[in-house]
Amino acid sequence: MSTHDKFGRAWATHADTTEGTVVETDSDMGGCLSKGVHRTVKLAGPGQLYIDCAAGRHYLDGQRDYRDGDDVYIGLYNVTKEQHEKTVPRTTLVVRNASDG
């Protein structure tokens, strides 16, 4: 078994995934998330990491596996701040005065 997906991208590791880490999904996670979405990891309690999903909380322990002796989260990738910022939609706030019509 590999610590990488079939395209060579490394799965998120237990050691590198903590509260505040941004992860990307590799699939729809059973229908509660869309493939390719970014979510910030949250902490429900000691050792209970999760990401928000359509069902409420998707706990990372459900993705946990040991591959080649490494503790990884299958189906999740760690995302750098730069990668995350490139995918976050940018919005522009337009402020108008009442007299602008």
Secondary structure as UniProt FT lines:
FT   TURN            6..7
FT   STRAND          12..13
FT   TURN            14..16
FT   TURN            19..20
FT   STRAND          22..25
FT   HELIX           29..31
FT   TURN            35..36
FT   STRAND          38..40
FT   STRAND          42..45
FT   TURN            46..47
FT   STRAND          48..53
FT   TURN            54..55
FT   STRAND          56..59
FT   HELIX           60..63
FT   STRAND          64..67
FT   TURN            68..69
FT   STRAND          70..73
FT   TURN            74..75
FT   STRAND          76..79
FT   HELIX           81..87
FT   HELIX           98..100
//
